[in-house]
Amino acid sequence: METISLDLLRKENLVENIKEEAQDKNNNSEDIIHHCQYRGEVNGRIIFTNYRLIFAAKGNSWFIVSVPYNTINKVSKSPHRTTNTKNLLNGSEQSPLVVEIECKDFRSLKFDFKHDNGDKSKFHNNVSQRAFGKDYSVKTFSPKSIERLFCFVKKSETSENWFIYDVHKEFERQTKNLQSKGEWIITEENNNFGLCDTYPKYLVVPKMEKEKVTLQKVASYRSRNRLPVATWIHPTNGAVITRCSQPLVGVTERRCGEDYLYLKKIRDLRTPEANKLLIYDCRPKVNAQG
């Protein structure tokens, strides 16, 4: 049997390397059938790790299907209906049962065995154990069954410094190659969350003349005071992605000159200078259009 080289995550191990468990014989069998909606029936083998289920098939190149256990939503035995399967209502032929794995990422995978000597039930039980910590072969639930799950094995090392993200270092990284670096600043006006209680302490904003625009006036024109702040700056042309909440226009169609100048400054900081400012409204359409 040709061996396959897998790139495993840190702390990810093949089940056969875990002392408490034994690799099932069907894992190494190439008689497992994957009913792929794009490739049709594909013969291969199943490999269990403590993090995911892997289906591997050898053709001109390796065909790999990787299913992390935490993406599995449901495991069931269901009829596999094909164009050659007769209508179940006439009772002349029954659809074969396959193990169907429904995933949270909308994938639906169906597996069968050429020679099923109880392996289908074992496979169903093994996937359920690893995905949900539940053993369907017994009626009682054992707390030990969840200890094999990857989340209990992959323990992060304790860090002395919990502040992994440094806003000043990140700002320097994104703006160090910009000629207009001084046009963006890190403001501490929200240090005590007095400007916006749902924003972090330090905000990246365009440098404005305080006699023309104050952040407090710009924030007061936005819902929950969520004024536009930079979340990403292009390292060469200065184009920026900002986030904010909707303006408080209201039925009186209120306008804010400070907000207009603030947004214009953001637009003009791009090199070469842009003539448009794209605004994406992520609210439901009925909310956005009123």
C-alpha positions in Angstrom: 0.0 0.0 0.0 1.4 3.4 -1.0 2.1 5.7 1.9 0.7 9.2 2.0 2.6 12.2 3.4 0.3 14.4 5.5 1.0 17.8 6.9 -0.3 17.5 10.5 -0.9 20.4 12.9 1.0 20.8 16.0 -0.2 18.3 18.6 -2.2 16.5 15.9 -1.5 12.8 15.9 -2.7 9.8 13.9 -5.0 7.6 16.0 -2.7 4.7 15.6 -0.1 6.6 17.6 -2.4 7.2 20.5 -2.0 4.4 23.1 -5.6 4.5 24.4 -7.0 3.7 20.9 -6.2 1.2 18.1 -6.4 2.1 14.5 -9.4 0.3 13.0 -8.8 -2.1 10.2 -11.1 -0.2 7.8 -8.9 2.9 8.1 -6.2 1.2 6.0 -8.6 -0.4 3.6 -8.9 1.0 0.1 -12.3 -0.5 -0.3 -14.0 2.6 1.1 -16.2 4.5 -1.4 -16.7 8.2 -1.3 -19.8 9.3 -3.3 -18.4 12.6 -4.5 -20.9 14.9 -6.2 -18.2 16.1 -8.6 -16.0 13.0 -9.2 -18.6 10.2 -8.7 -17.6 7.1 -6.8 -14.0 7.4 -5.6 -12.3 4.4 -3.9 -9.8 5.3 -1.1 -9.1 4.9 2.6 -10.0 6.7 5.8 -7.4 8.1 8.2 -8.4 9.3 11.7 -6.4 11.8 13.6 -7.2 13.4 16.9 -8.3 16.5 15.0 -9.9 15.4 11.7 -11.1 12.7 9.4 -9.1 12.3 6.2 -10.2 10.5 3.0 -7.4 9.8 0.7 -7.6 8.3 -2.9 -4.7 7.7 -5.3 -5.2 8.6 -8.9 -2.9 10.6 -11.1 -2.3 12.5 -7.9 -3.6 12.2 -4.3 -7.2 13.3 -3.8 -7.6 14.4 -0.2 -10.8 15.3 1.7 -10.1 16.8 5.1 -13.0 17.1 7.6 -12.1 18.7 11.0 -14.3 17.1 13.7 -15.5 20.6 14.9 -17.0 21.2 11.5 -19.2 18.2 11.6 -22.9 18.9 12.4 -24.5 15.5 12.0 -23.5 11.9 11.4 -26.2 9.5 10.2 -27.0 6.4 8.1 -29.1 7.4 5.2 -30.3 5.9 1.9 -28.1 6.7 -1.1 -30.4 7.3 -4.0 -29.0 7.2 -7.5 -30.6 7.2 -11.0 -30.3 3.4 -11.0 -32.2 3.0 -7.7 -35.8 2.1 -8.1 -38.6 3.9 -6.3 -38.8 2.7 -2.7 -42.6 2.9 -2.9 -42.9 -0.2 -5.0 -40.8 -2.2 -2.6 -38.9 -3.9 -5.4 -35.5 -2.5 -4.4 -34.1 -0.6 -1.4 -31.6 2.1 -1.5 -28.3 1.1 0.1 -27.5 2.8 3.4 -24.4 5.0 3.5 -22.8 7.0 6.3 -23.5 10.6 5.7 -21.6 13.4 7.3 -23.2 16.8 7.2 -20.8 19.7 7.9 -21.3 23.2 9.2 -19.5 24.5 6.0 -22.4 23.0 3.9 -20.5 20.0 2.7 -22.3 16.6 2.7 -20.1 13.6 2.5 -21.3 10.0 1.9 -19.2 7.0 2.5 -19.8 3.3 1.8 -17.8 0.0 1.9 -17.4 -2.5 -0.8 -17.4 -5.3 1.7 -19.3 -4.3 4.8 -18.7 -6.7 7.6 -20.0 -4.4 10.3 -17.4 -1.7 9.3 -20.1 0.7 8.3 -21.5 0.8 11.9 -17.9 1.0 13.3 -17.1 3.9 11.0 -20.4 5.7 12.0 -19.6 5.2 15.7 -15.9 6.3 15.4 -16.8 9.6 13.6 -19.5 10.3 16.2 -17.1 9.6 19.0 -14.5 12.0 17.7 -16.9 14.7 16.6 -19.3 14.7 19.6 -17.6 12.6 22.2 -20.5 10.2 22.1 -20.4 6.4 21.8 -23.5 5.1 20.1 -22.5 1.5 20.8 -23.3 1.9 24.5 -26.4 3.5 26.1 -24.5 5.3 28.8 -22.3 8.4 28.3 -18.8 8.3 29.6 -17.1 11.7 30.4 -13.8 10.1 29.4 -14.9 9.9 25.8 -14.6 13.7 25.3 -11.0 13.7 26.6 -9.8 12.5 23.2 -11.1 15.6 21.5 -8.5 17.8 20.0 -9.5 20.8 22.2 -8.3 18.9 25.3 -5.0 17.9 23.7 -4.0 21.2 22.1 -3.2 23.3 25.1 -1.6 26.7 24.4 1.5 27.5 26.3 1.0 30.1 29.0 2.3 33.5 28.0 3.6 36.1 30.4 2.5 38.8 28.1 -1.2 38.7 27.3 -1.1 41.9 25.2 0.1 40.1 22.0 -1.3 42.8 19.8 0.5 46.1 20.0 -1.3 48.9 18.2 1.8 51.1 18.0 3.9 48.3 16.4 1.1 47.4 14.0 0.7 51.1 13.0 4.4 51.4 12.4 4.4 48.2 10.2 1.6 49.5 8.0 2.7 53.1 7.6 6.5 52.9 7.6 6.8 53.0 3.8 4.3 55.8 3.3 5.5 59.3 2.6 2.3 60.7 4.1 2.9 58.7 7.4 2.4 61.8 9.5 -1.1 62.2 8.1 -2.3 59.2 10.2 -2.0 59.3 13.9 -2.8 57.1 16.9 -5.2 59.1 19.2 -5.6 58.5 22.9 -8.9 60.5 23.1 -10.7 57.2 23.8 -8.3 56.2 26.6 -11.1 56.2 29.1 -13.8 55.1 26.6 -15.3 58.6 26.8 -15.4 59.0 23.0 -16.9 55.6 22.2 -17.5 52.9 24.8 -17.5 50.1 22.2 -14.1 51.0 20.6 -10.6 50.2 21.9 -8.6 52.8 23.8 -6.3 53.7 20.9 -7.7 54.7 17.5 -6.0 55.3 14.2 -7.5 58.5 12.6 -6.4 61.0 10.0 -4.6 64.1 11.3 -7.0 67.0 11.4 -6.8 70.6 12.4 -8.6 70.7 15.7 -10.0 74.2 15.0 -11.9 72.7 12.0 -12.8 69.2 13.1 -12.9 67.5 16.5 -13.4 63.8 16.9 -16.1 64.4 19.5 -18.3 66.2 16.9 -17.6 63.5 14.3 -18.5 60.8 16.8 -21.7 62.5 17.9 -23.0 62.3 14.3 -22.6 58.5 14.3 -24.7 55.8 16.0 -23.2 54.8 19.3 -20.5 57.4 18.6 -18.7 54.9 16.3 -16.8 57.3 14.1 -14.8 56.1 11.1 -11.4 54.7 12.3 -8.7 52.9 10.3 -8.5 49.1 10.5 -6.0 48.6 7.6 -3.7 50.9 5.6 -2.2 49.9 2.3 1.6 50.0 2.7 2.4 51.8 -0.6 -0.6 53.8 -1.8 -2.2 54.7 1.5 -5.6 53.4 0.7 -7.4 52.6 3.9 -10.3 50.5 5.1 -12.2 52.1 7.9 -15.1 51.0 10.0 -17.9 53.1 11.5 -21.7 53.1 12.2 -24.5 54.8 10.3 -24.9 58.6 10.4 -27.7 60.0 12.4 -29.5 61.7 9.6 -33.0 61.3 10.9 -36.2 62.6 9.4 -34.9 66.1 9.4 -32.0 65.0 7.1 -29.4 66.4 9.5 -26.0 67.1 8.1 -22.6 67.4 9.8 -19.8 69.6 8.2 -17.2 68.0 10.5 -18.1 64.5 9.4 -17.9 65.6 5.7 -14.4 67.1 6.2 -13.3 64.0 8.1 -14.3 61.6 5.3 -12.9 63.9 2.7 -9.5 63.8 4.5 -9.6 60.0 4.5 -10.3 59.9 0.8 -7.6 62.4 -0.1 -4.9 60.5 1.8 -4.7 57.9 -1.0 -1.7 58.3 -3.4 -2.5 59.1 -6.2 -5.4 61.1 -4.8 -8.8 59.3 -5.3 -12.0 61.0 -6.5 -14.3 58.5 -4.8 -15.0 57.1 -1.4 -16.7 53.7 -1.4 -19.1 53.1 1.4 -20.4 49.6 2.1 -23.5 49.4 4.2 -23.6 46.0 6.0 -27.0 46.5 7.5 -30.1 44.7 6.1 -31.4 46.4 3.0 -34.6 47.6 4.7 -32.6 49.3 7.4 -30.2 50.9 5.0 -32.8 52.3 2.7 -35.3 53.2 5.5 
